[in-house]
Amino acid sequence: MSKYILTGVVITSLFKDFDDKVFIYFVGIVLSILCLIVGLILTNSRDDDKKENINSVLSNNKKGNKRK
């Protein structure tokens, strides 16, 4: 997502003559960084959920094997 924001900012600034290009670049970079951070947080929480699910399945399998 962040790469599309940066691409849009660069292409827009090339085709249109903005008075304050520094501001446009700054906003694009800030939005890209925010998208990157949110994506990393969401990816990390999904990985943690997967690890917890795997651990619970493994612990249930160990308990089931002991009963036999």
MIGU-312091 format. One record per residue (C-alpha): residue number from 0; chain; x, z, y. Coordinates in steps of 0.2 Angstrom, whole numbers, plus 5000, padded with zeros to 4 digits. Example, Ala and Ser with C-alpha at 12.3 -4.5 7.8 and 13.67 -1.06 7.14 Angstrom:
! residues 2
   dogu   pator     c1     c3     c2
      0       A   5062   5039   4978
      1       A   5068   5036   4995
END
This chain:
! residues 68
   dogu   pator     c1     c3     c2
      0       A   5000   5000   5000
      1       A   5014   5005   5012
      2       A   5023   4988   5010
      3       A   5007   4979   5014
      4       A   5005   4989   5030
      5       A   5023   4985   5035
      6       A   5021   4967   5031
      7       A   5005   4966   5042
      8       A   5013   4974   5056
      9       A   5028   4962   5056
     10       A   5018   4947   5054
     11       A   5006   4952   5067
     12       A   5020   4956   5079
     13       A   5027   4939   5076
     14       A   5011   4929   5079
     15       A   5005   4939   5094
     16       A   5014   4944   5109
     17       A   5012   4963   5111
     18       A   5018   4971   5127
     19       A   5024   4987   5117
     20       A   5031   4981   5100
     21       A   5040   4997   5098
     22       A   5024   5007   5098
     23       A   5016   4994   5085
     24       A   5032   4996   5074
     25       A   5031   5015   5076
     26       A   5013   5016   5070
     27       A   5016   5004   5056
     28       A   5031   5015   5050
     29       A   5022   5031   5051
     30       A   5007   5024   5042
     31       A   5018   5018   5028
     32       A   5027   5034   5026
     33       A   5010   5043   5025
     34       A   5004   5031   5012
     35       A   5020   5034   5002
     36       A   5019   5053   5003
     37       A   5000   5053   4998
     38       A   5004   5041   4983
     39       A   5018   5051   4977
     40       A   5008   5067   4978
     41       A   4994   5059   4968
     42       A   5006   5051   4955
     43       A   5014   5068   4953
     44       A   4998   5077   4951
     45       A   4992   5065   4938
     46       A   5008   5067   4928
     47       A   5006   5086   4928
     48       A   4988   5083   4921
     49       A   4995   5072   4908
     50       A   5008   5085   4903
     51       A   4995   5099   4902
     52       A   4984   5088   4891
     53       A   4998   5084   4880
     54       A   5004   5102   4879
     55       A   4986   5108   4874
     56       A   4984   5094   4861
     57       A   5001   5099   4854
     58       A   4997   5118   4854
     59       A   4980   5114   4845
     60       A   4989   5104   4832
     61       A   5002   5118   4829
     62       A   4987   5130   4827
     63       A   4978   5119   4815
     64       A   4994   5116   4804
     65       A   4996   5135   4802
     66       A   4979   5137   4796
     67       A   4981   5125   4781
END
